[in-house]
């Protein structure tokens, strides 16, 4: 019997798309979901097609070249950083493709549009009802030592969750915030010159208060495994 395996990695990178529309040509960033695929029969002795560690090892060196960088600076990606080009770049550099190797699939982890979703309250985390949306942006953290990966220009598919006493009126303000931040270089926004998650949370909170909203919680998620929650206290 033939089975399919997937090992997932996330690459946080900035880029410009020279062939894209005006918005896509601006410096921005994404969280790229990279899936290394395997296919084959199960080894009767160990019970698997291949060790998941072997799939991870197959991509390890390429991950180090792609994560927390500007993709246009990577040799071979200077003029084309689209998802298909990134898939081809990775596939061409997989060393000594094993018999079980079945290719690579790259997707962007954000919505690539303003897609507000209402989330129910989450009492375990003291979170109220809130609206979630995502946007795509680039940034460095220049205040960090040069050896830190976040010191360099990189990118994320950010996810915001914002609670308020009036979610109906909140949505329009979040749409305006999306238009301001999506496909941008965050550090060019006043107040976000050093855009840690903590500072982004406070920036969002203050902007909403300034337009008459009463936020109750702001959540900023910059990677699949990292987020910050701010309750305004």
Number of C-alpha atoms within 10 A of each C-alpha: 5 8 11 12 19 17 16 16 16 21 24 24 26 30 28 23 20 17 12 12 9 10 13 17 15 18 22 29 33 28 26 24 18 23 21 23 17 21 17 17 14 14 10 8 6 9 10 14 18 18 11 16 9 12 21 17 11 19 22 13 12 14 18 11 13 21 20 26 25 24 27 18 13 13 10 13 16 15 16 18 22 17 14 12 15 22 18 14 16 20 17 11 13 17 10 8 13 12 9 16 18 17 17 20 19 22 16 18 22 20 15 15 13 17 14 17 13 15 15 11 13 11 9 6 8 10 21 17 19 27 22 21 22 25 27 28 27 31 28 23 20 16 11 13 11 11 8 11 15 21 17 20 23 29 34 28 28 25 21 25 22 30 23 20 14 13 17 10 12 21 20 11 16 20 14 11 15 19 14 13 17 23 26 23 23 25 17 12 13 9 13 16 17 19 20 16 19 15 17 21 24 17 16 20 21 15 14 19 11 10 10 11 18 17 23 18 20 26 23 24 19 23 19 15 7 9 15 16 20 21 15 12 3
